[in-house]
Amino acid sequence: MFPMYPPGSIATTVRFPQARKWARRAFDAFKFERAMRRFIADPQTAVRSGSSVLPDLIDGWGNSGWSALDEYLRVGVEHVLQADGAVVECGTGLSTLLFGAVAQQRGVEYWALEHLPEWSEKLSQQLARYGVSVQVSTRPLRSYVGFDWYDPPLHEMPPQFSLVICDGPPSRTVGGRYGLVPVMRRRLKPGCIILLDDAEREHEREVAHLWQSELPATAEYLDGSKPLIRLKVQPSALKERTGLSHGIRTTSQETRRTVLGASVEGFASSST
């Protein structure tokens, strides 16, 4: 039996809040385990509107304020289910675990780029727990000319990607997420889809317009509580262009002046 303490005593004040926290963590872990098993068994059913699987996974994952919303996860799963080649994700989290599980079931190679060891470690533990195979590259952000971005092991990666899910690096990074196209452009196959998260932010829309011009690519604004911009790489993107050095393309100042300050109205619009 628990010892009896007078109401309002220090022991009571400390013990019961701690017990509630422990019980909540245990319940969230149980929900996450149950939801993850359901997701792996049938991803398509798990992401349907009205299913409790994605909300339970988000609650159980923790990382409040940074974890992906169910709408974003639903769109990502749908695209991975349709991907006809390798997939790379910029930034890691719950999305990596789920998208990687879907890719593995389809026999599609999945890569993820991360710069924070603590996030990569948490992800690696969950990948091992559920037997999900993802190639996670954890390296500090690298300084390029005019921007910082990931330092992907290009010599180890597939020659082409059919889908890019871009939710990193953080917005405070020099250049934000711009570095994807200069660094990875030669790895984006014709028809490659780029999903750019956080499209409600002006800087992300500016980056998308830059990518449109540089690749080139078409772009569509996916409206919703978690807006995305979906870009589709055009075949001419693989043609040789000037301004390339060691696979990194430099954007002209004229191009930057043309596209910076872009707004939502610059994209075709669609509802998720």
FIDOZA-951631 format. One line per field, with one value per residue: y, z, x of N, C-alpha, C in turn; residue in one letter; residue number from 0. Coordinates in steps of 0.05 Angstrom, whole numbers, plus 5000, padded with zeros to 4 digits. Layout:
n.v	(Y; ...) .
n.w	(Z; ...) .
n.u	(X; ...) .
ca.v	(Y; ...) .
ca.w	(Z; ...) .
ca.u	(X; ...) .
c.v	(Y; ...) .
c.w	(Z; ...) .
c.u	(X; ...) .
code	(a; ...) .
pos	(NUM; ...) .
# end
This chain:
n.v	(4976; 5047; 5096; 5137; 5205; 5270; 5311; 5360; 5360; 5362; 5314; 5291; 5330; 5326; 5271; 5254; 5287; 5269; 5215; 5220; 5241; 5198; 5159; 5183; 5183; 5128; 5113; 5142; 5117; 5066; 5077; 5095; 5050; 5014; 5043; 5047; 4994; 4984; 5021; 5002; 4953; 4968; 5020; 5053; 5051; 5070; 5124; 5148; 5196; 5208; 5165; 5143; 5133; 5167; 5214; 5189; 5171; 5219; 5242; 5204; 5207; 5254; 5313; 5363; 5416; 5413; 5364; 5330; 5348; 5313; 5321; 5336; 5289; 5253; 5271; 5263; 5206; 5189; 5207; 5178; 5127; 5129; 5138; 5127; 5113; 5124; 5159; 5220; 5253; 5316; 5333; 5302; 5258; 5238; 5233; 5210; 5158; 5137; 5147; 5120; 5068; 5057; 5063; 5021; 4976; 4979; 4969; 5012; 5054; 5094; 5155; 5199; 5264; 5294; 5341; 5344; 5306; 5286; 5283; 5247; 5202; 5189; 5176; 5133; 5094; 5083; 5066; 5018; 4990; 4980; 4955; 4983; 5003; 5055; 5100; 5140; 5200; 5234; 5293; 5354; 5418; 5447; 5500; 5533; 5572; 5629; 5605; 5558; 5487; 5418; 5365; 5321; 5252; 5244; 5208; 5159; 5157; 5143; 5150; 5180; 5213; 5205; 5230; 5284; 5304; 5359; 5387; 5414; 5447; 5482; 5544; 5587; 5578; 5599; 5621; 5587; 5535; 5533; 5509; 5457; 5450; 5473; 5438; 5385; 5381; 5353; 5302; 5298; 5269; 5274; 5295; 5288; 5297; 5350; 5363; 5417; 5438; 5480; 5523; 5568; 5606; 5664; 5662; 5609; 5607; 5643; 5614; 5570; 5595; 5609; 5558; 5540; 5572; 5558; 5503; 5478; 5481; 5462; 5489; 5480; 5503; 5474; 5479; 5486; 5467; 5459; 5483; 5464; 5466; 5439; 5418; 5401; 5372; 5391; 5361; 5388; 5401; 5370; 5384; 5410; 5468; 5535; 5564; 5523; 5490; 5440; 5413; 5448; 5498; 5567; 5620; 5675; 5745; 5775; 5737; 5727; 5778; 5779; 5739; 5741; 5759; 5736; 5713; 5675; 5678; 5669; 5615; 5557; 5534; 5486; 5444; 5405) .
n.w	(5000; 4988; 5027; 5074; 5068; 5096; 5066; 5020; 5038; 5027; 5006; 4983; 4944; 4910; 4896; 4869; 4821; 4793; 4787; 4753; 4708; 4694; 4683; 4639; 4601; 4596; 4575; 4526; 4501; 4495; 4461; 4416; 4401; 4388; 4347; 4310; 4294; 4269; 4227; 4197; 4181; 4145; 4110; 4075; 4092; 4143; 4138; 4122; 4123; 4186; 4212; 4271; 4274; 4255; 4289; 4339; 4332; 4327; 4378; 4411; 4393; 4412; 4421; 4417; 4378; 4338; 4314; 4257; 4227; 4220; 4170; 4136; 4141; 4117; 4063; 4050; 4055; 4014; 3969; 3973; 3965; 3912; 3888; 3839; 3844; 3880; 3943; 3978; 4040; 4072; 4132; 4193; 4229; 4258; 4209; 4177; 4197; 4184; 4128; 4110; 4124; 4089; 4040; 4044; 4043; 3990; 3963; 3953; 3954; 4010; 4034; 4085; 4107; 4159; 4210; 4264; 4315; 4360; 4344; 4303; 4330; 4362; 4321; 4297; 4336; 4336; 4284; 4284; 4323; 4297; 4252; 4204; 4145; 4132; 4100; 4136; 4137; 4177; 4187; 4201; 4182; 4120; 4095; 4036; 3975; 3990; 4017; 4069; 4077; 4078; 4080; 4038; 4026; 3968; 3935; 3954; 3946; 3910; 3837; 3818; 3842; 3854; 3886; 3931; 3998; 4032; 4091; 4119; 4121; 4186; 4189; 4205; 4183; 4141; 4080; 4084; 4060; 4010; 3988; 3969; 3912; 3885; 3905; 3898; 3847; 3800; 3814; 3811; 3779; 3714; 3721; 3775; 3840; 3885; 3950; 3988; 4052; 4101; 4072; 4084; 4100; 4080; 4062; 4046; 4001; 3968; 3960; 3932; 3884; 3864; 3855; 3816; 3773; 3766; 3756; 3704; 3736; 3748; 3793; 3849; 3895; 3954; 3991; 4060; 4131; 4140; 4096; 4034; 3982; 3919; 3873; 3806; 3771; 3708; 3644; 3617; 3657; 3662; 3624; 3604; 3636; 3640; 3693; 3729; 3777; 3800; 3808; 3835; 3827; 3813; 3830; 3793; 3809; 3784; 3775; 3828; 3843; 3811; 3831; 3887; 3942; 3925; 3925; 3949; 3906; 3862; 3849; 3822; 3851; 3899; 3937; 3994) .
n.u	(5017; 5007; 5038; 5002; 4990; 4979; 4929; 4950; 5003; 5075; 5094; 5048; 5037; 5081; 5083; 5034; 5028; 5074; 5060; 5017; 5041; 5074; 5035; 5010; 5051; 5059; 5009; 5008; 5051; 5030; 4987; 5015; 5045; 5003; 4978; 5020; 5027; 4979; 4984; 5028; 5006; 4966; 4974; 4945; 4891; 4899; 4909; 4863; 4810; 4781; 4803; 4835; 4888; 4933; 4928; 4937; 4989; 5017; 5008; 5033; 5085; 5107; 5147; 5122; 5096; 5133; 5126; 5098; 5035; 4971; 4948; 4991; 5022; 4987; 4985; 5038; 5044; 5009; 5037; 5085; 5065; 5055; 5104; 5154; 5206; 5268; 5265; 5277; 5282; 5284; 5305; 5283; 5237; 5175; 5149; 5189; 5194; 5143; 5136; 5181; 5168; 5125; 5152; 5188; 5154; 5139; 5185; 5218; 5274; 5293; 5316; 5341; 5358; 5393; 5414; 5419; 5443; 5415; 5361; 5366; 5383; 5338; 5302; 5328; 5325; 5270; 5263; 5292; 5262; 5214; 5229; 5241; 5271; 5313; 5356; 5394; 5426; 5469; 5496; 5532; 5505; 5527; 5567; 5554; 5563; 5533; 5491; 5469; 5465; 5445; 5495; 5497; 5514; 5531; 5558; 5542; 5488; 5426; 5426; 5383; 5325; 5255; 5219; 5217; 5215; 5209; 5224; 5261; 5326; 5320; 5282; 5313; 5362; 5416; 5394; 5352; 5312; 5330; 5376; 5367; 5356; 5403; 5443; 5423; 5403; 5419; 5405; 5351; 5300; 5267; 5201; 5202; 5174; 5169; 5155; 5143; 5143; 5108; 5085; 5056; 5090; 5125; 5179; 5186; 5153; 5180; 5227; 5206; 5190; 5240; 5261; 5225; 5241; 5294; 5298; 5273; 5207; 5138; 5089; 5045; 4999; 4980; 4927; 4905; 4903; 4956; 4992; 5022; 5072; 5072; 5118; 5135; 5185; 5209; 5223; 5266; 5300; 5345; 5380; 5444; 5470; 5494; 5535; 5544; 5582; 5621; 5574; 5541; 5495; 5495; 5452; 5431; 5434; 5395; 5354; 5340; 5320; 5275; 5240; 5237; 5195; 5150; 5082; 5025; 4990; 5020; 5020; 4988; 4927; 4904; 4862; 4878) .
ca.v	(5000; 5072; 5109; 5157; 5231; 5290; 5326; 5385; 5357; 5363; 5287; 5288; 5349; 5316; 5243; 5250; 5297; 5251; 5191; 5227; 5243; 5171; 5146; 5194; 5173; 5100; 5111; 5151; 5096; 5045; 5086; 5097; 5023; 5003; 5057; 5040; 4967; 4988; 5035; 4983; 4932; 4978; 5049; 5068; 5053; 5085; 5153; 5158; 5215; 5196; 5145; 5153; 5124; 5189; 5230; 5174; 5170; 5246; 5245; 5187; 5214; 5276; 5334; 5381; 5441; 5406; 5340; 5335; 5346; 5290; 5329; 5334; 5260; 5240; 5278; 5249; 5177; 5186; 5210; 5155; 5104; 5132; 5144; 5106; 5111; 5131; 5182; 5233; 5272; 5336; 5335; 5276; 5258; 5217; 5229; 5192; 5131; 5129; 5146; 5099; 5042; 5054; 5059; 4994; 4957; 4981; 4964; 5037; 5063; 5118; 5169; 5222; 5281; 5306; 5354; 5343; 5279; 5277; 5275; 5223; 5180; 5181; 5163; 5107; 5075; 5075; 5050; 4991; 4977; 4971; 4941; 4999; 5009; 5082; 5109; 5166; 5213; 5254; 5309; 5383; 5434; 5456; 5527; 5535; 5600; 5643; 5591; 5534; 5465; 5392; 5355; 5294; 5234; 5240; 5185; 5136; 5159; 5135; 5170; 5197; 5212; 5211; 5246; 5298; 5314; 5380; 5399; 5423; 5453; 5502; 5569; 5606; 5572; 5618; 5611; 5569; 5508; 5538; 5492; 5431; 5449; 5475; 5414; 5359; 5384; 5331; 5277; 5300; 5258; 5288; 5287; 5287; 5314; 5362; 5372; 5437; 5443; 5507; 5542; 5592; 5626; 5679; 5653; 5584; 5614; 5655; 5592; 5554; 5609; 5606; 5531; 5540; 5585; 5546; 5475; 5491; 5463; 5473; 5490; 5481; 5509; 5456; 5494; 5469; 5477; 5457; 5486; 5454; 5472; 5415; 5424; 5379; 5379; 5388; 5345; 5404; 5406; 5354; 5395; 5424; 5497; 5550; 5571; 5500; 5485; 5417; 5404; 5468; 5520; 5593; 5635; 5703; 5766; 5783; 5718; 5732; 5802; 5773; 5721; 5747; 5774; 5721; 5708; 5651; 5681; 5660; 5587; 5544; 5528; 5462; 5438; 5378) .
ca.w	(5000; 4989; 5053; 5075; 5075; 5099; 5042; 5018; 5046; 5005; 4994; 4965; 4922; 4892; 4887; 4851; 4794; 4781; 4779; 4730; 4685; 4686; 4671; 4613; 4583; 4590; 4557; 4500; 4489; 4487; 4437; 4394; 4393; 4375; 4321; 4291; 4284; 4250; 4204; 4182; 4170; 4123; 4109; 4061; 4110; 4167; 4134; 4113; 4141; 4207; 4226; 4295; 4273; 4254; 4314; 4361; 4327; 4333; 4407; 4422; 4385; 4428; 4406; 4411; 4365; 4315; 4301; 4234; 4230; 4205; 4142; 4123; 4139; 4098; 4036; 4045; 4051; 3988; 3949; 3974; 3953; 3883; 3879; 3821; 3848; 3906; 3957; 3998; 4058; 4084; 4159; 4201; 4251; 4255; 4181; 4166; 4205; 4170; 4099; 4106; 4126; 4064; 4019; 4047; 4033; 3961; 3952; 3944; 3972; 4024; 4047; 4101; 4114; 4186; 4220; 4293; 4324; 4379; 4329; 4288; 4349; 4369; 4298; 4293; 4356; 4327; 4259; 4292; 4337; 4278; 4229; 4180; 4133; 4120; 4100; 4150; 4136; 4198; 4184; 4206; 4158; 4106; 4083; 4007; 3968; 3993; 4033; 4083; 4072; 4086; 4066; 4031; 4015; 3940; 3923; 3964; 3942; 3883; 3817; 3814; 3861; 3842; 3905; 3952; 4018; 4043; 4115; 4132; 4149; 4200; 4174; 4213; 4168; 4119; 4055; 4089; 4047; 3982; 3979; 3957; 3883; 3877; 3913; 3889; 3821; 3781; 3823; 3809; 3753; 3702; 3734; 3804; 3856; 3909; 3970; 4005; 4075; 4112; 4050; 4094; 4105; 4055; 4052; 4031; 3975; 3952; 3952; 3911; 3859; 3855; 3844; 3791; 3752; 3762; 3747; 3714; 3748; 3753; 3821; 3857; 3924; 3966; 4014; 4083; 4156; 4138; 4067; 4020; 3953; 3904; 3848; 3789; 3754; 3679; 3630; 3609; 3680; 3661; 3604; 3615; 3637; 3650; 3721; 3745; 3786; 3819; 3813; 3849; 3809; 3826; 3820; 3787; 3825; 3769; 3781; 3856; 3844; 3797; 3845; 3915; 3947; 3913; 3943; 3943; 3881; 3840; 3845; 3819; 3878; 3901; 3965; 4002) .
ca.u	(5000; 5020; 5036; 4982; 5000; 4958; 4923; 4965; 5030; 5094; 5095; 5025; 5040; 5101; 5078; 5012; 5034; 5093; 5046; 5000; 5059; 5082; 5012; 5006; 5072; 5054; 4986; 5016; 5068; 5012; 4972; 5034; 5051; 4979; 4974; 5041; 5022; 4957; 4994; 5045; 4989; 4951; 4978; 4924; 4867; 4906; 4910; 4837; 4797; 4765; 4818; 4849; 4916; 4952; 4928; 4950; 5018; 5027; 5008; 5053; 5113; 5116; 5160; 5100; 5104; 5150; 5117; 5081; 5006; 4960; 4944; 5017; 5029; 4969; 4994; 5064; 5039; 4997; 5058; 5104; 5052; 5056; 5131; 5164; 5235; 5279; 5254; 5294; 5269; 5301; 5295; 5272; 5218; 5154; 5144; 5209; 5186; 5119; 5141; 5200; 5154; 5111; 5171; 5199; 5134; 5137; 5211; 5230; 5296; 5286; 5337; 5334; 5381; 5389; 5438; 5419; 5447; 5394; 5337; 5373; 5384; 5310; 5291; 5342; 5314; 5243; 5266; 5300; 5240; 5193; 5241; 5238; 5297; 5316; 5384; 5394; 5452; 5470; 5520; 5527; 5500; 5551; 5565; 5559; 5565; 5508; 5470; 5477; 5447; 5456; 5519; 5490; 5535; 5521; 5571; 5529; 5460; 5417; 5431; 5360; 5302; 5229; 5203; 5232; 5198; 5227; 5215; 5285; 5333; 5303; 5279; 5334; 5386; 5422; 5382; 5329; 5312; 5337; 5399; 5359; 5359; 5431; 5459; 5412; 5390; 5426; 5393; 5322; 5293; 5244; 5176; 5205; 5156; 5181; 5135; 5155; 5126; 5107; 5080; 5044; 5111; 5133; 5205; 5183; 5141; 5202; 5244; 5192; 5192; 5268; 5264; 5210; 5256; 5320; 5297; 5248; 5186; 5112; 5084; 5017; 4996; 4961; 4916; 4896; 4914; 4985; 4996; 5046; 5075; 5081; 5131; 5141; 5208; 5204; 5245; 5288; 5317; 5369; 5398; 5467; 5466; 5517; 5533; 5548; 5610; 5621; 5546; 5526; 5488; 5493; 5430; 5438; 5420; 5371; 5334; 5331; 5303; 5250; 5222; 5233; 5171; 5127; 5060; 5009; 4977; 5038; 5018; 4962; 4917; 4889; 4856; 4885) .
c.v	(5025; 5084; 5132; 5184; 5250; 5305; 5353; 5383; 5357; 5336; 5283; 5306; 5338; 5289; 5241; 5263; 5279; 5225; 5196; 5229; 5216; 5156; 5156; 5184; 5144; 5097; 5120; 5130; 5073; 5052; 5086; 5069; 5011; 5017; 5050; 5013; 4969; 5001; 5017; 4962; 4942; 5009; 5064; 5072; 5071; 5115; 5164; 5177; 5201; 5174; 5158; 5147; 5148; 5207; 5215; 5173; 5197; 5250; 5229; 5194; 5236; 5299; 5355; 5407; 5436; 5382; 5346; 5332; 5323; 5296; 5326; 5305; 5246; 5246; 5263; 5220; 5173; 5189; 5188; 5131; 5105; 5136; 5120; 5104; 5121; 5157; 5193; 5253; 5290; 5342; 5308; 5279; 5235; 5212; 5209; 5163; 5120; 5126; 5124; 5071; 5036; 5048; 5030; 4973; 4957; 4975; 4988; 5046; 5091; 5129; 5192; 5237; 5295; 5318; 5353; 5314; 5269; 5269; 5250; 5199; 5170; 5166; 5135; 5086; 5065; 5059; 5021; 4976; 4965; 4958; 4956; 5007; 5037; 5089; 5137; 5177; 5236; 5269; 5339; 5397; 5445; 5483; 5525; 5565; 5613; 5629; 5567; 5512; 5440; 5385; 5326; 5277; 5226; 5215; 5159; 5135; 5150; 5157; 5189; 5192; 5219; 5228; 5258; 5309; 5334; 5394; 5409; 5433; 5475; 5529; 5589; 5601; 5592; 5606; 5593; 5542; 5510; 5517; 5466; 5430; 5453; 5450; 5389; 5359; 5362; 5304; 5277; 5292; 5275; 5277; 5284; 5306; 5324; 5373; 5391; 5444; 5473; 5529; 5567; 5614; 5638; 5668; 5627; 5588; 5626; 5633; 5575; 5568; 5608; 5579; 5528; 5550; 5569; 5517; 5471; 5471; 5478; 5472; 5493; 5485; 5491; 5469; 5475; 5481; 5476; 5459; 5475; 5466; 5447; 5423; 5399; 5387; 5373; 5374; 5362; 5409; 5391; 5365; 5410; 5454; 5510; 5556; 5547; 5496; 5463; 5410; 5425; 5491; 5546; 5609; 5664; 5722; 5775; 5764; 5722; 5756; 5796; 5758; 5727; 5764; 5760; 5715; 5683; 5653; 5672; 5631; 5579; 5535; 5502; 5457; 5409; 5364) .
c.w	(5000; 5017; 5052; 5084; 5078; 5073; 5043; 5027; 5022; 4991; 4975; 4940; 4901; 4879; 4865; 4823; 4779; 4771; 4754; 4705; 4675; 4672; 4643; 4593; 4576; 4571; 4529; 4486; 4479; 4462; 4412; 4383; 4378; 4348; 4301; 4278; 4263; 4225; 4186; 4168; 4145; 4122; 4096; 4078; 4134; 4163; 4123; 4134; 4161; 4222; 4249; 4294; 4273; 4279; 4337; 4357; 4334; 4363; 4420; 4416; 4403; 4411; 4397; 4399; 4340; 4300; 4278; 4241; 4213; 4176; 4125; 4120; 4119; 4069; 4030; 4040; 4023; 3966; 3949; 3962; 3923; 3871; 3862; 3822; 3875; 3917; 3976; 4014; 4071; 4112; 4167; 4224; 4247; 4226; 4168; 4172; 4188; 4140; 4093; 4106; 4100; 4041; 4020; 4036; 4003; 3947; 3941; 3964; 3984; 4039; 4063; 4109; 4141; 4195; 4250; 4303; 4343; 4365; 4314; 4306; 4356; 4345; 4294; 4312; 4347; 4301; 4266; 4306; 4318; 4253; 4203; 4171; 4120; 4122; 4111; 4149; 4157; 4197; 4191; 4180; 4146; 4094; 4053; 4001; 3970; 4009; 4048; 4077; 4082; 4070; 4058; 4019; 3986; 3928; 3932; 3956; 3914; 3862; 3812; 3835; 3847; 3860; 3926; 3972; 4035; 4067; 4132; 4112; 4161; 4185; 4181; 4198; 4146; 4093; 4059; 4075; 4017; 3971; 3966; 3927; 3874; 3882; 3900; 3861; 3802; 3789; 3821; 3781; 3741; 3714; 3764; 3818; 3880; 3926; 3989; 4027; 4083; 4091; 4059; 4099; 4079; 4044; 4036; 4003; 3956; 3942; 3929; 3884; 3847; 3842; 3817; 3768; 3745; 3750; 3717; 3725; 3748; 3783; 3827; 3887; 3935; 3992; 4036; 4108; 4157; 4108; 4058; 3992; 3940; 3877; 3832; 3769; 3725; 3666; 3623; 3633; 3678; 3640; 3617; 3614; 3646; 3679; 3739; 3752; 3807; 3827; 3828; 3830; 3824; 3813; 3816; 3805; 3811; 3774; 3809; 3857; 3831; 3815; 3874; 3919; 3935; 3934; 3934; 3915; 3857; 3834; 3837; 3846; 3877; 3931; 3971; 4015) .
c.u	(5017; 5018; 5016; 4995; 4977; 4954; 4939; 4994; 5049; 5095; 5072; 5028; 5059; 5093; 5057; 5016; 5054; 5079; 5029; 5017; 5068; 5060; 5007; 5026; 5067; 5030; 4993; 5033; 5051; 4997; 4990; 5040; 5027; 4975; 4995; 5037; 4999; 4966; 5010; 5027; 4974; 4953; 4956; 4899; 4874; 4905; 4884; 4825; 4779; 4780; 4833; 4879; 4936; 4951; 4941; 4980; 5030; 5029; 5030; 5081; 5124; 5127; 5139; 5110; 5120; 5140; 5097; 5051; 4995; 4956; 4969; 5026; 5012; 4978; 5020; 5061; 5028; 5018; 5078; 5091; 5052; 5084; 5141; 5194; 5242; 5267; 5275; 5278; 5289; 5291; 5283; 5253; 5199; 5149; 5164; 5202; 5163; 5124; 5161; 5187; 5139; 5130; 5183; 5180; 5133; 5164; 5225; 5251; 5289; 5310; 5327; 5359; 5375; 5416; 5440; 5421; 5425; 5368; 5342; 5373; 5356; 5298; 5302; 5331; 5286; 5245; 5273; 5278; 5219; 5203; 5239; 5266; 5297; 5346; 5385; 5423; 5452; 5497; 5513; 5520; 5526; 5546; 5573; 5562; 5537; 5486; 5483; 5456; 5459; 5480; 5514; 5513; 5528; 5533; 5558; 5499; 5452; 5422; 5408; 5339; 5277; 5211; 5222; 5211; 5215; 5215; 5239; 5305; 5315; 5303; 5301; 5360; 5391; 5412; 5358; 5332; 5321; 5357; 5391; 5365; 5388; 5448; 5449; 5401; 5395; 5415; 5362; 5313; 5270; 5218; 5178; 5186; 5171; 5158; 5149; 5135; 5127; 5103; 5065; 5064; 5121; 5159; 5203; 5171; 5162; 5220; 5232; 5193; 5220; 5271; 5249; 5227; 5282; 5319; 5293; 5228; 5160; 5107; 5054; 5016; 4974; 4951; 4908; 4907; 4944; 4992; 5023; 5048; 5086; 5092; 5136; 5163; 5202; 5228; 5269; 5308; 5343; 5389; 5421; 5462; 5492; 5513; 5536; 5577; 5609; 5592; 5530; 5521; 5484; 5470; 5438; 5422; 5394; 5348; 5322; 5312; 5276; 5231; 5218; 5209; 5146; 5106; 5045; 4997; 4994; 5036; 4990; 4953; 4901; 4884; 4864; 4862) .
code	(m; f; p; m; y; p; p; g; s; i; a; t; t; v; r; f; p; q; a; r; k; w; a; r; r; a; f; d; a; f; k; f; e; r; a; m; r; r; f; i; a; d; p; q; t; a; v; r; s; g; s; s; v; l; p; d; l; i; d; g; w; g; n; s; g; w; s; a; l; d; e; y; l; r; v; g; v; e; h; v; l; q; a; d; g; a; v; v; e; c; g; t; g; l; s; t; l; l; f; g; a; v; a; q; q; r; g; v; e; y; w; a; l; e; h; l; p; e; w; s; e; k; l; s; q; q; l; a; r; y; g; v; s; v; q; v; s; t; r; p; l; r; s; y; v; g; f; d; w; y; d; p; p; l; h; e; m; p; p; q; f; s; l; v; i; c; d; g; p; p; s; r; t; v; g; g; r; y; g; l; v; p; v; m; r; r; r; l; k; p; g; c; i; i; l; l; d; d; a; e; r; e; h; e; r; e; v; a; h; l; w; q; s; e; l; p; a; t; a; e; y; l; d; g; s; k; p; l; i; r; l; k; v; q; p; s; a; l; k; e; r; t; g; l; s; h; g; i; r; t; t; s; q; e; t; r; r; t; v; l; g; a; s; v; e; g; f; a; s; s; s; t) .
pos	(0; 1; 2; 3; 4; 5; 6; 7; 8; 9; 10; 11; 12; 13; 14; 15; 16; 17; 18; 19; 20; 21; 22; 23; 24; 25; 26; 27; 28; 29; 30; 31; 32; 33; 34; 35; 36; 37; 38; 39; 40; 41; 42; 43; 44; 45; 46; 47; 48; 49; 50; 51; 52; 53; 54; 55; 56; 57; 58; 59; 60; 61; 62; 63; 64; 65; 66; 67; 68; 69; 70; 71; 72; 73; 74; 75; 76; 77; 78; 79; 80; 81; 82; 83; 84; 85; 86; 87; 88; 89; 90; 91; 92; 93; 94; 95; 96; 97; 98; 99; 100; 101; 102; 103; 104; 105; 106; 107; 108; 109; 110; 111; 112; 113; 114; 115; 116; 117; 118; 119; 120; 121; 122; 123; 124; 125; 126; 127; 128; 129; 130; 131; 132; 133; 134; 135; 136; 137; 138; 139; 140; 141; 142; 143; 144; 145; 146; 147; 148; 149; 150; 151; 152; 153; 154; 155; 156; 157; 158; 159; 160; 161; 162; 163; 164; 165; 166; 167; 168; 169; 170; 171; 172; 173; 174; 175; 176; 177; 178; 179; 180; 181; 182; 183; 184; 185; 186; 187; 188; 189; 190; 191; 192; 193; 194; 195; 196; 197; 198; 199; 200; 201; 202; 203; 204; 205; 206; 207; 208; 209; 210; 211; 212; 213; 214; 215; 216; 217; 218; 219; 220; 221; 222; 223; 224; 225; 226; 227; 228; 229; 230; 231; 232; 233; 234; 235; 236; 237; 238; 239; 240; 241; 242; 243; 244; 245; 246; 247; 248; 249; 250; 251; 252; 253; 254; 255; 256; 257; 258; 259; 260; 261; 262; 263; 264; 265; 266; 267; 268; 269; 270; 271) .
# end
